[in-house]
Every structure is written in structure tokens, then in C-alpha cells.
Amino acid sequence: MTEDDSKLIEQFEGKIRKLVDLYDTVKCANSELRSQIEAKDQEISRLNRQLTDLKDSYQNLKRSKVLEVSGHDIDDTKRRVSGLVREIDHCIKLLNV
């Protein structure tokens, strides 16, 4: 083997080492990114649950406001309650079909 061949082999080995180091670096970065993605997915799930809970709470608040009675709103409230009762009766009829 000549001196040129030895130098080529050494250069090749050096490049292989660099590639392996780069591979390890990218592999580590990829692992960290996957962990971040998993954490973000969990956060998104938590926020979606929170959003659903807040929507439910908002709907409940709107329903309670419909039933809220003050001095001058009694007639309006009676009409709203009657409307709700009619709507419930209609739903029951649909369920019985």
C-alpha cells in the first residue's frame, strides 16, 4: 500500500467519523423534538378539554340567565320558560316516534 493510499484511507476514516458524529447529533436533536411534540400534543389535549369545559359552562350560564327573574322581567321570563317547556315537549314527542 502506498503513502497516497494510506492518506486516502485516513481521510475516508475521518469523514466516516464526522458522519457518525453528525448522525448522533441529529439523532439526539430528533429525540428532543419528538419529546417536545409529545409535550405539545398533551398540552393541546388539555387545552381542548378545558375549552370543552368552558363551552359547557358558558352554555349553562346562558341557560341560567334565561331563567333569571327580576322585577320587571317576570312576564318575559314566563314566556321563555313556556317556550322551553314547549321545546322539551316537542323533543319528547320526537323521541317517542
C-alpha positions in Angstrom: 0.0 0.0 0.0 1.4 3.3 -0.9 1.6 6.5 1.1 -1.2 8.1 -1.1 -3.4 5.1 -0.3 -2.8 5.5 3.4 -3.7 9.1 3.3 -6.9 8.4 1.4 -7.9 5.7 3.9 -7.2 8.2 6.8 -9.2 10.9 5.1 -12.0 8.4 4.5 -12.0 7.3 8.1 -12.0 10.9 9.3 -15.0 11.6 7.1 -16.8 8.5 8.4 -16.2 9.6 12.0 -17.6 13.1 11.1 -20.7 11.4 9.6 -21.2 9.2 12.7 -20.9 12.3 14.9 -23.3 14.2 12.8 -25.7 11.2 12.8 -25.5 11.1 16.6 -26.1 14.8 16.9 -29.1 14.7 14.5 -30.5 11.6 16.3 -30.3 13.4 19.7 -32.0 16.5 18.2 -34.7 14.3 16.7 -35.3 12.7 20.1 -35.6 16.1 21.7 -38.0 17.3 19.0 -40.1 14.2 19.4 -40.3 14.9 23.2 -41.4 18.5 22.5 -44.0 17.3 20.1 -45.4 14.8 22.7 -45.5 17.6 25.3 -47.3 19.9 22.9 -49.8 17.2 22.0 -50.5 16.7 25.7 -50.9 20.5 26.1 -53.3 20.6 23.1 -55.4 17.8 24.6 -55.5 19.6 27.9 -56.5 22.8 26.3 -59.2 21.1 24.2 -60.6 19.6 27.3 -60.5 23.0 29.0 -62.2 24.6 26.0 -65.0 22.0 26.1 -65.5 22.5 29.8 -65.6 26.3 29.3 -68.1 25.9 26.4 -70.3 23.8 28.7 -70.0 26.3 31.5 -70.9 29.1 29.1 -74.0 27.2 27.8 -75.1 26.5 31.4 -74.6 30.2 32.2 -76.7 31.2 29.2 -79.4 28.8 30.3 -79.4 30.1 33.9 -79.6 33.7 32.5 -82.7 32.7 30.6 -84.3 31.6 33.9 -83.1 34.6 35.9 -86.0 36.6 37.2 -86.0 40.2 38.1 -88.9 42.6 39.0 -89.8 43.8 35.5 -88.8 40.7 33.6 -91.3 38.3 35.1 -93.6 38.2 32.1 -90.7 37.8 29.7 -89.3 35.0 31.9 -92.6 33.2 32.0 -92.7 33.3 28.2 -89.1 32.0 28.0 -89.9 29.1 30.4 -93.1 28.3 28.4 -91.0 28.2 25.2 -88.5 25.9 26.9 -91.3 23.6 28.1 -92.8 23.5 24.5 -89.4 22.7 23.1 -88.9 19.9 25.6 -92.4 18.5 24.8 -91.5 18.6 21.2 -88.3 16.7 21.8 -90.1 14.1 23.9 -92.6 13.6 21.0 -89.8 13.1 18.6 -88.2 10.6 20.9 -91.5 8.6 21.2 -91.8 8.3 17.4 
